[in-house]
Amino acid sequence: MSTSEMLELNRTIDRLRRCVGSLRSMYGDAAPVRRLDNDLERLEIDARELDSSPPRASRQPEERIKVPDTPYDAAMWRGVDDEGLGGLHYERG
């Protein structure tokens, strides 16, 4: 992010922090106020990470791994339960 974008993001997070502080004084330690606090903390963490990482255009492209379209060898799945179906109670052929 550019410096001006980071400054604006940090200012916005600061304004949100003040708003949540006002809400805390009105609603106390209510669960929604705690969740807003957690969300703000996450925003601050993400903003710091963005500020310390190079923009995408200057990064190396990520390596792509090609996954073949051909079927897998059925022997690879022998003896494995299917998740979510309660398990198999028979041998696959």
QUIKAGI-V692690 format. One record per backbone hydrogen bond with DSSP energy under -1.0 kcal/mol. NH is the residue of the N-H (numbers start at 1). CO is the residue of the C=O. If there is no record, write none. Layout:
# QUIKAGI-V692690
nh,co
NH,CO
NH,CO
This chain:
# QUIKAGI-V692690
nh,co
6,2
7,3
8,4
9,5
10,6
11,7
12,8
13,9
14,10
15,11
16,12
17,13
18,14
19,15
20,16
21,17
22,18
23,19
24,20
25,21
26,22
27,23
28,24
34,30
35,31
36,32
37,33
38,34
39,35
40,36
41,37
42,38
43,39
44,40
45,41
46,42
47,43
48,44
49,45
50,46
51,47
52,48
58,55
59,56
76,73
77,74
80,77
85,82
